[in-house]
């Protein structure tokens, strides 16, 4: 599982990073909120660990922006802010948990594992010789891993869970997009075109005038 850690305390960042790596997580670290936000926009993460008081863009602003654009990546605040108003603000902005400094590293591990369990971040869908992990935004083949963007993973998950059914662009929009930025049909076709390129086999049937059908049971 890939975790983004935003923490501007150099020593604490190193301690957390080392611990998370030891227990099997992949970690990318940032000191600066603006750089962290740029990374979130161009990479896929399974979880965000966000300090609040960091340079340029604080942790509250980051999560507020992400939730406004429909990014639902699980997030835990790790902060020295201990007031009830700060706690309430963190959860109101869409945080999944709030951990006050100082904390025990094992407590952080427990909270991460709880979120993994609750949100099934490691749920796998297998077909042919492929493993698809929707929440990790990954397709795992025998010899390589393909990373995808969040919406690509959500579109693919909807098709896989409705395999064999003809699905229109409108149905995809209705079931995958839950914010105000409704895509066009051309955008949906682009997503499907990108997904097609990720597989060696052709799983998507184009049903003229109706939509698409995902078939992974091939003769």
C-alpha positions in Angstrom: 0.0 0.0 0.0 1.3 3.4 -1.0 1.2 6.2 1.6 1.9 9.9 1.2 3.4 11.4 4.4 3.3 15.2 4.8 5.4 16.2 7.9 7.7 19.2 8.1 9.6 18.0 11.2 12.6 16.3 9.7 13.3 14.0 12.6 9.7 12.9 13.0 9.3 12.4 9.3 12.3 10.1 9.2 11.0 8.1 12.2 7.6 7.6 10.8 8.9 6.8 7.3 11.3 4.2 8.7 8.6 2.5 10.8 6.1 2.4 7.9 8.7 0.9 5.6 9.6 -1.7 8.1 6.0 -2.9 8.4 5.7 -3.2 4.6 4.2 0.1 3.3 5.5 2.2 0.5 6.0 5.8 1.6 6.6 9.1 -0.2 7.5 12.0 2.1 7.0 15.7 1.7 7.8 18.7 3.9 5.9 21.3 1.9 2.1 21.3 1.4 2.2 22.6 -2.1 4.6 19.9 -3.3 2.5 17.3 -1.6 -0.6 18.5 -3.3 1.2 18.4 -6.7 2.2 14.8 -6.0 -1.3 13.8 -5.1 -2.5 15.3 -8.4 -0.1 13.2 -10.5 0.2 10.0 -8.5 -2.1 7.4 -6.9 -1.9 7.0 -3.1 -3.9 4.6 -0.9 -3.6 6.8 2.2 -2.6 10.3 3.2 -0.9 11.2 6.5 -1.1 14.9 6.8 0.4 17.3 9.3 -1.6 20.6 9.5 1.0 23.3 10.1 3.3 22.9 7.1 4.8 25.5 4.6 2.7 27.0 1.8 -0.5 25.0 1.9 -1.6 23.6 5.3 -3.1 20.2 5.8 -6.6 21.5 6.3 -6.5 23.3 3.0 -5.2 20.3 1.2 -7.9 17.9 2.3 -10.6 20.5 1.8 -9.5 20.9 -1.8 -9.2 17.2 -2.4 -12.7 16.5 -1.1 -14.1 19.4 -3.1 -12.8 17.8 -6.4 -14.1 14.3 -5.4 -10.8 12.8 -4.3 -11.8 10.3 -1.6 -8.3 8.9 -0.7 -8.3 7.9 3.0 -6.6 10.6 5.2 -5.3 10.7 8.8 -4.2 14.0 10.4 -1.1 13.7 12.5 -0.8 17.1 14.3 0.1 18.9 17.5 -3.3 20.8 17.3 -5.2 19.3 20.2 -8.2 21.6 20.6 -11.7 20.3 20.1 -12.3 22.9 17.4 -9.3 21.6 15.4 -10.5 18.0 15.9 -14.0 18.9 14.7 -12.6 20.8 11.7 -10.4 17.9 10.6 -13.4 15.5 10.6 -15.7 18.0 9.0 -13.2 18.4 6.1 -13.4 14.6 5.5 -10.6 13.1 7.5 -10.9 9.4 8.4 -8.9 9.8 11.6 -7.1 12.4 13.7 -4.0 11.5 15.7 -2.6 14.0 18.2 1.2 14.4 18.7 3.0 12.9 20.5 1.8 9.4 19.6 3.1 5.9 19.7 4.1 4.5 16.3 2.2 1.3 17.0 -1.0 3.4 17.5 -0.5 4.9 14.1 -0.1 1.4 12.7 -3.4 0.3 14.4 -5.2 3.3 13.0 -3.9 2.7 9.5 -4.9 -1.0 9.7 -8.4 -0.1 10.9 -8.9 2.1 7.8 -7.6 -0.6 5.5 -10.1 -3.0 7.0 -13.0 -0.6 7.0 -12.6 0.6 3.5 -11.3 -2.8 2.1 -8.3 -1.0 0.6 -6.7 -4.3 -0.2 -9.7 -6.0 -1.8 -8.7 -7.9 -4.9 -10.7 -8.9 -7.9 -9.1 -11.7 -10.0 -9.9 -12.7 -13.6 -7.9 -14.6 -16.1 -4.3 -14.3 -14.8 -4.9 -10.7 -13.6 -5.4 -9.3 -10.2 -7.2 -5.9 -10.0 -7.0 -4.0 -6.7 -9.5 -1.1 -7.1 -8.5 0.9 -4.0 -4.8 0.7 -4.8 -5.5 1.7 -8.4 -3.4 -1.2 -9.7 -3.7 -4.1 -12.2 -1.2 -6.8 -11.4 -0.1 -9.1 -14.2 2.4 -12.0 -13.9 5.4 -10.0 -14.7 4.4 -6.3 -14.1 2.1 -3.9 -12.4 0.1 -1.2 -14.0 -0.8 1.9 -12.0 -3.8 3.9 -13.0 -5.6 7.1 -11.9 -8.4 7.0 -9.4 -11.2 7.6 -11.9 -9.8 5.0 -14.3 -9.8 2.5 -11.4 -13.4 3.4 -10.5 -14.6 3.1 -14.1 -12.8 -0.3 -14.5 -14.3 -1.5 -11.2 -17.8 -0.7 -12.3 -17.3 -2.6 -15.5 -15.7 -5.6 -13.8 -18.5 -5.8 -11.2 -21.1 -5.6 -14.1 -19.3 -8.0 -16.5 -21.5 -9.1 -19.4 -23.9 -6.2 -19.0 -24.2 -3.4 -21.6 -23.3 -0.1 -19.9 -24.0 3.3 -21.3 -21.9 6.4 -20.8 -24.8 7.9 -18.8 -24.8 4.9 -16.5 -21.1 5.2 -15.9 -21.4 8.9 -15.1 -24.3 8.3 -12.7 -22.6 5.6 -10.8 -18.9 6.7 -10.8 -19.1 10.5 -10.6 -20.6 11.9 -7.4 -19.5 15.5 -7.7 -20.4 18.6 -9.7 -17.8 18.0 -12.4 -19.9 15.8 -14.7 -17.8 14.5 -17.6 -18.9 14.4 -21.3 -19.4 11.2 -23.2 -16.2 11.9 -25.0 -14.4 11.9 -21.7 -15.9 8.5 -20.9 -14.7 7.2 -24.2 -11.2 8.4 -23.5 -11.2 6.6 -20.1 -12.2 3.4 -21.8 -9.6 3.9 -24.6 -7.0 4.3 -21.9 -8.2 1.2 -20.0 -8.1 -0.9 -23.2 -4.4 0.0 -23.6 -3.6 -1.5 -20.2 -4.6 -5.0 -21.2 -3.1 -7.4 -23.8 -6.5 -8.9 -24.5 -9.6 -6.9 -25.7 -12.1 -7.0 -22.8 -14.3 -4.1 -23.9 -17.0 -4.6 -26.6 -18.3 -1.5 -28.2 -22.1 -2.0 -28.7 -23.0 0.6 -31.3 -25.7 3.0 -30.1 -25.9 1.5 -26.6 -22.6 1.6 -24.8 -19.9 -0.9 -23.8 -19.8 -4.4 -22.4 -16.9 -5.8 -20.4 -16.2 -9.5 -21.0 -13.4 -11.4 -19.3 -14.8 -14.9 -20.0 -13.3 -15.5 -23.4 -13.3 -18.8 -25.3 
